[in-house]
């Protein structure tokens, strides 16, 4: 018996119990998303039947047509808006955070460590606490009800700067930066031709995580965009689900459409997302 | 060759041969100013849209700021805060927030620990499992909460169907939204569902960094897998456990999406017919944008901030102590 235990867990082969546990957890994780699809493809009768149906029906197109043509929900526009918001936020986060991360990792300047400490402090600030004042600020700027109000606060992230700094510190050799500078390259040039190519994997990870967060954001977009003709898809979903009589096959058809882009991201970039989360844990 | 030779400071970097004055000046400017130019966008944007609102919030909370009646804007002193103390809705929301927080955090982190322990084996399809458990993390909460709303429906919901299989609720199906305890369980289920996989990956990452000889040394005492987890693994990954406890404290006490969307009419932001699952974050939204009283909403934000600080401090101390005892 001891021959099994004196091995570290990561060297122990998973038993059938391990796999059974993993299968159960995977079913638990995937079932709500699968059931979303089931209801999105069903008729009203199938949604309320007992025992519940667990096989997709053939009504998806029908339900989708209702979602996209519903008055005052602006579902089509909301999907476009979500794509705009998430893409702009992702591009901007990648650019500004890698710039700052490079400066903190490889350049020497007074107050560098103090400023990095400020970045780390801001990681812990619960940003929801400022929503009231943020709304007033956006009102003064005249941005409430526009996509600008949603995009502006997301343009940079403290986590992004932190993550980029850690990655660049390891991935870009000091000698490479120094020799480029000796050859007369300006700092911007070093960033562009040496740092950027070396940190592509980190850009992929941060980009995926940022896009997901921006896409799923709900509270602030709801506050600033609610009741306008420019909702994001999450705000449009909450409209779809409100009212006195909620038709769930329709609501969940909308929810499914808003989830599909993220499922695609998980299929395409799942490996990177897993890596990003696990690396973030070790370093923090 | 020593390391110091490889890292001359930029100020002493050899200039290119025969530089002219303008070029020299440009290089000096580049080494001195560019670092600040590179970090400036982050600090400027964060100060305007992140830091300033939180500070400005303090001023708003001392004013009678109403969205429907901007002329009534004036100093309120501490009126908003004294109103808060006697507002039964606030105490109810506080109670709900803490209740749902406990129901969602404790099972979430325990199950994540067990899942991480399952993943911390030699497995076939390693990447597949890791990606699979992240599906809830990526799924928009707004979307998944709507599925759970159907799952926990009173009539013909799947949860009640399961209960009926074990003989519960035959005469009267359970109305999950109606009571505190049942609505809290429903909401906590959604939170647990979303975050178990994510936290498991954080734990897994720390577990794989534990040196293997730690386990080999402990095997002399004949520690079985279960004891191995609690006696060796958990104390070794204690910093990450503290980290996840603080993360889920900050996130859990600000819970908004689930209680908001679980409502029969989400746009009402009432958190159930009698506020039975209205959290503080939902109440802030209702007070600010349904009752149009921004000053009061700002005061509640401060109360929430205080709550997060207190609970995070308590939890961090507790978690540290648990790890230290073993």
Interface residues (C-beta under 8 A of the other chain):
Chain A: X1 X2 X5 X6 X7 X8 X9 X10 X11 X12 X13 X14 X18 X19 X21 X22 X25 X26 X28 X29 X30 X32 X33 X35 X36 X39 X47 X48 X49 X50 X51 X52 X96 X97 X99 X100 X102 X103 X104 X107 X108 X109 X112 X115 X118 X119 X122 X124 X125 X126 X127 X128 X129 X130 X131 X132 X133 X134 X135 X136 X137 X152 X153 X155 X156 X158 X161 X174 X175 X178 X181 X182 X183 X184 X186 X187 X188 X191 X212 X215 X216 X218 X219 X222 X223 X226 X234 X237 X238 X239 X241 X242 X243 X244 X246 X248 X251 X252 X255 X256 X258 X259 X262 X263 X265 X266 X270 X271 X273 X274 X277 X278 X279 X280 X281 X282 X284
Chain B: X6 X7 X8 X9 X10 X11 X13 X14 X16 X26 X30 X31 X32 X34 X35 X36 X38 X39 X41 X42 X43 X45 X46 X48 X49 X50 X51 X52 X53 X54 X55 X56 X57 X59 X60 X65 X114 X115 X117 X118 X119 X120 X121 X122 X123 X124 X127 X129 X130 X131 X132 X133 X134 X135 X136 X138 X139 X140 X141 X142 X143 X144 X146 X147 X148 X149 X150 X151 X155 X156 X158 X161 X193 X196 X197 X198 X201 X202 X204 X205 X206 X207 X208 X209 X210 X212 X214 X215 X216 X219 X220 X222 X223 X224 X225 X228 X233 X240 X243 X246 X250 X254 X256 X257 X260 X261 X264 X265 X266 X267 X268 X281 X284 X285 X288 X289 X294 X297 X298 X301 X302 X304 X305 X308
